[in-house]
Amino acid sequence: MKAISSICFDLSAHGFTVPVNAMTYYVGKAGPGPSYIEAGVDKHEFTNNMMLLMVHDLVHAAKILKQNPYPTNVKGLKERAGKMSK
């Protein structure tokens, strides 16, 4: 989980949008119920639920950003910061 948090932080620090639940993983026993292997790998309900939630949130964020992209007037913001700092 530490690796995922570091990756998400680094992506956001470089301008990427990281929606909620933007990751899924398997590390041994994942969630309640049988282990991933015991459940038949792709039949593991907890892991499948997390995967579907991740996909749902990523697609939702992509649709929002497509319709409402971030403004990119970096120069204007820098000038504004300069005026605020005087």
Residue pairs with C-beta under 8 A, 6 or more apart in sequence:
1 25
4 23
4 25
8 18
8 22
8 23
11 18
12 18
17 61
17 65
17 70
19 57
19 58
19 60
19 61
20 57
21 50
21 53
21 54
21 57
22 54
22 57
22 58
23 54
24 47
24 50
24 51
24 54
26 36
26 47
28 35
28 36
29 35
29 36
30 36
30 44
30 46
30 47
30 50
31 44
31 46
31 47
31 50
32 46
33 39
33 44
33 45
33 46
34 44
35 44
36 44
36 47
39 45
42 48
